[in-house]
Amino acid sequence: MSKLLTITSEWLIGCVISLMAYALLFYFNNWLTNQLVFSLGVNWIYLPAGLRLFLTLIFGLPGAIGIAAASFLISYFGEFPHDLTLCIGIGLISGFAPYLARIFVLSNLRIEPDLSNLNFPKLIVCILIYALLSAGLHQWWFATMTLEDTGSVSHFLVMFVGDVLGSLLLISLIKYCLDILKRSKKTAH
């Protein structure tokens, strides 16, 4: 019973952290890069893409569920049409494209589940696979749902570039902050 409670609380924590972190970074990115919007749902630099990948690599399925819930809410109450089917699809793609990338890279790049052997070249492959899946599935869904001014090759390419740049920038920022933290701990001793 205690083990089940621990697993349940870990899942809940992963979902809640992912939901809140993704929503916060989404709105921060929206404010920061509002001049770089290409079209509805497509941005030249999309920092939350890096967070999607990061959260699903760390939390796995709970991370994907938290991102999916946040993305659904953001879409439904945001600029997208208030179409339940459309927004559920956006949420599922947002949460599960990075999760599918995680499954692919863990099994094909021989990355340990605890990410202990994740190096820069493997990380770049993770980012590229994720960005291809995310941009491709989003634009396919937008075209399927016949959203205006979406679903073209140019929309796919801009979304792919935005996801790659956003992922690289966010992960570089995280790495830089971790390096500063590591240095400050060394000087404190």
Secondary structure, DSSP 8 states (H G I E B T S, - for coil): -HHHHHHHHHHHHHHHHHHHHHHHHHHHHHHHTGGGEEETTEESS-HHHHHHHHHHHHHSHHHHHHHHHHHHHHHHTTTS---HHHHHHHHHHHHHHHHHHHHHHHHHS---TT-TT--HHHHHHHHHHHHHHHHHHHHHHHHHTT-TT-SSHHHHHHHHHHHHHHHHHHHHHHHHHHHHHHHHHHHH-
